[in-house]
Amino acid sequence: MQFSVFSVVTYLLLGALVACQEARPKKFSPSARVDSAASASSNGAGGDDAGAAGSDGVGGRQSGSSATGSAGADATGGEDAVSACVGERAFSAVSGVFLDPTPAELAAHLSATSYAESPISFVLFADGAGSDVALAVSYTVGKGGARTWPVSRKPNRAPAWLEGPRFGSAAAAEAGWMLVPGARASREIRLRNVRVTATTDAECTRGTATLVAVVPGEWSKVLNDIVPGTVPDAASDRVGRAPDVTISAEFGFELVEFEFGGAP
């Protein structure tokens, strides 16, 4: 079979054109990518729905800053919270339970009589910022009006701390006095190395306090007058000096009026 030159050239050009069409890559469809992404987003893999989940608490910066910050402010009151106990406040014990190492018979007597007469008071001095705090611990007198220290029994203030509803001794108070009903009359008991830790509630109008103190040995006669045998003679040293007696108690207290003009 004979072919003309024109026919051969025509066939060659058609073959080359077909080969080029097969080798050309498929065109990218933007709509296909958008549809795929939208499908992934609706399935939870990403997109706006995933972002919304993050802001609702699963993840994302908004969740950490708003939810956590809000919870922290509600739980702690924030850095600017001021204790309800700032200022000058006086509390009088209305009940008490004396605990070990208080001698057992003395502890029973002091616990029973603490309900009849307030044995001790806690007077707190705290500036507006709560950074300058002092505490005085001793019994007070005065019924039906503002209480005050007895004229000859004004205790010294000792450094203290105040944190929210709690306060306490930062250093032991050198001296204080406790009042205890006796068989014939109320008796004073001298205290030394007095330490107190207290927790308040109801806007710092009541609370509980733990007291630990030492009754000096020279006051052993008074203890024996209150409860015979509290400090036996056999406990004295070679020169007849009686040992110190450590006492500990848990008191319930209430806010009272106090004459701060006569405070130490």
C-alpha positions in Angstrom: 0.0 0.0 0.0 1.3 3.4 -1.0 0.8 6.4 1.3 1.4 10.0 0.3 3.8 12.1 2.2 0.9 14.3 3.4 -0.9 11.3 4.8 2.2 10.1 6.8 2.7 13.5 8.3 -0.9 13.8 9.2 -0.8 10.5 11.1 2.4 11.4 12.9 0.9 14.7 14.1 -2.3 13.0 15.4 -0.3 10.4 17.3 1.8 13.1 19.0 -1.3 15.1 20.0 -2.9 12.0 21.6 0.3 11.3 23.6 0.4 14.8 25.0 -3.2 14.6 26.1 -2.5 11.4 28.1 0.6 12.8 29.8 -1.0 16.1 30.9 -1.8 16.1 34.8 -5.3 16.3 36.0 -6.5 19.9 36.9 -6.8 20.6 40.7 -10.3 21.4 41.8 -10.6 24.0 44.6 -14.1 23.0 45.3 -13.0 19.5 46.1 -10.6 20.7 48.8 -13.1 23.0 50.4 -15.7 20.1 50.5 -13.1 17.8 52.1 -12.2 20.3 54.8 -15.8 21.1 55.6 -16.5 17.4 55.9 -13.5 16.9 58.3 -14.7 19.9 60.3 -18.2 18.5 60.7 -16.7 15.2 61.8 -14.8 16.8 64.6 -11.3 16.8 63.0 -10.9 20.6 62.8 -12.4 23.8 61.6 -14.7 26.1 63.5 -16.5 23.4 65.3 -13.2 22.1 66.8 -12.3 25.7 67.8 -15.7 26.0 69.6 -15.0 22.8 71.5 -11.7 24.2 72.7 -13.3 27.4 73.9 -16.0 25.3 75.7 -13.4 23.7 78.0 -11.7 21.0 75.8 -8.8 23.2 74.8 -7.8 26.6 73.6 -6.4 29.7 75.4 -9.8 31.2 76.2 -10.8 28.1 78.3 -7.6 28.4 80.4 -7.8 32.1 81.0 -11.5 32.5 81.7 -12.6 29.3 83.3 -9.6 28.7 85.4 -9.3 32.3 86.3 -12.9 32.6 87.3 -12.7 29.4 89.4 -9.6 30.7 91.1 -11.2 34.0 92.0 -14.3 32.3 93.4 -12.3 29.8 95.5 -9.6 32.1 96.9 -11.3 35.5 96.9 -8.6 37.0 94.8 -5.3 38.7 95.7 -7.1 41.8 96.9 -9.3 40.1 99.5 -9.0 41.7 103.0 -9.4 39.7 106.2 -12.5 40.5 108.2 -10.3 40.5 111.3 -8.3 43.7 110.4 -8.5 46.5 113.0 -8.8 46.2 116.7 -10.8 43.2 118.0 -11.3 41.6 121.3 -12.6 38.0 121.9 -13.6 36.5 125.2 -13.5 32.7 125.8 -17.0 31.3 126.5 -16.0 27.6 126.7 -12.9 25.5 127.1 -11.6 22.0 127.2 -8.1 21.5 128.7 -6.0 18.8 127.2 -2.8 16.9 127.7 -0.2 17.8 128.9 -2.4 19.7 131.5 -2.4 17.5 134.6 -5.6 15.4 134.4 -7.4 16.5 137.6 -6.5 20.2 136.9 -7.7 19.8 133.3 -11.1 18.4 134.5 -11.6 21.3 136.9 -10.6 24.1 134.5 -12.8 22.6 131.7 -15.8 22.5 134.0 -15.4 26.1 135.3 -14.6 27.7 131.9 -18.3 27.8 131.1 -19.1 29.7 134.3 -16.6 32.5 134.0 -14.5 33.5 131.0 -10.9 32.4 131.9 -9.1 34.3 129.2 -9.4 36.8 126.3 -7.6 37.3 123.0 -7.1 40.9 121.9 -6.0 41.4 118.3 -4.4 44.5 116.8 -4.1 44.5 113.0 -3.6 47.4 110.7 -5.7 47.9 107.6 -3.3 45.9 105.4 -2.9 43.1 108.0 0.9 43.5 107.8 1.4 44.9 111.3 -0.2 42.5 113.7 0.1 42.0 117.5 -1.8 39.8 120.0 -2.3 40.2 123.8 -3.6 37.2 125.8 -4.9 37.5 129.3 -8.2 37.6 131.2 -10.4 40.6 131.1 -13.0 42.0 133.5 -16.3 43.9 133.1 -19.9 42.6 132.9 -22.7 44.4 131.1 -20.3 46.8 129.3 -16.9 47.0 127.6 -14.3 44.7 129.0 -10.8 45.8 130.0 -7.6 44.5 131.5 -7.4 44.6 135.3 -5.3 47.6 136.3 -2.3 45.5 137.6 -2.6 42.8 134.9 -2.0 44.4 131.6 -0.2 42.0 129.3 2.3 43.0 126.7 1.6 42.7 123.0 3.4 40.0 121.2 4.1 39.7 117.4 1.3 37.9 115.6 0.2 36.9 112.1 -3.2 37.3 110.3 -4.2 35.3 107.2 -7.8 35.5 106.1 -10.0 34.2 109.0 -7.0 32.8 111.0 -4.6 34.5 113.3 -2.0 33.5 115.9 1.2 34.1 117.8 4.3 34.7 115.7 6.3 34.7 118.9 5.5 33.6 122.4 4.0 36.2 124.8 6.2 36.7 127.9 3.3 37.0 130.3 -0.4 36.7 130.7 -3.0 35.7 133.3 -5.9 33.3 133.4 -8.8 33.6 135.8 -10.1 30.4 137.5 -13.0 30.1 139.9 -11.9 28.6 143.2 -13.6 27.1 146.2 -13.9 30.5 147.9 -13.1 33.0 145.2 -11.7 33.3 141.7 -7.9 32.9 141.5 -5.4 34.3 139.0 -2.9 31.9 137.4 0.3 33.4 135.9 1.1 32.3 132.4 4.4 32.4 130.5 5.5 31.5 127.0 1.9 31.9 125.7 1.1 30.8 122.2 -2.2 30.9 120.4 -3.6 29.8 117.1 -7.2 30.8 116.2 -9.7 30.3 113.4 -12.7 32.6 113.1 -16.0 32.6 111.2 -19.1 34.7 110.9 -17.1 37.7 109.7 -14.6 37.4 112.6 -17.2 37.5 115.4 -16.6 34.1 116.8 -14.2 31.1 116.6 -12.0 28.6 118.3 -8.5 29.0 119.6 -5.7 26.6 120.8 -3.6 27.9 123.7 -0.4 26.4 125.0 1.3 28.1 128.0 3.5 27.4 131.0 2.5 28.1 134.6 5.8 29.0 136.4 6.8 26.7 139.3 6.5 29.5 141.8 2.7 29.5 141.1 2.4 25.8 142.1 0.9 26.7 145.5 -2.0 28.5 143.6 -2.5 25.4 141.4 -2.6 23.2 144.5 -5.1 25.5 146.2 -7.4 25.1 143.2 -6.9 21.4 142.8 -4.9 19.7 145.6 -2.0 17.5 144.5 -1.6 19.1 141.1 2.1 19.7 141.8 3.2 17.1 144.4 6.0 18.0 146.9 8.0 15.1 145.5 8.3 16.9 142.2 10.3 19.8 143.7 14.1 19.8 143.1 16.8 19.6 145.8 16.3 23.2 146.9 12.5 23.0 147.0 11.7 24.6 143.7 8.6 23.3 142.1 8.6 22.4 138.4 6.8 24.5 135.7 3.5 23.1 134.6 2.5 23.1 130.9 -1.1 23.6 130.0 -3.0 23.3 126.7 -6.6 24.1 125.9 -9.1 24.5 123.1 -11.4 27.6 123.6 -14.5 28.7 121.9 -14.7 32.5 121.9 -16.9 35.4 120.9 -16.4 39.0 119.9 -16.8 41.5 122.8 -16.7 45.2 123.4 -13.3 46.3 124.7 -11.8 49.5 126.0 -9.0 49.8 123.6 -8.0 53.2 125.1 -6.5 51.2 128.0 -5.0 48.5 125.9 -1.2 47.9 126.3 
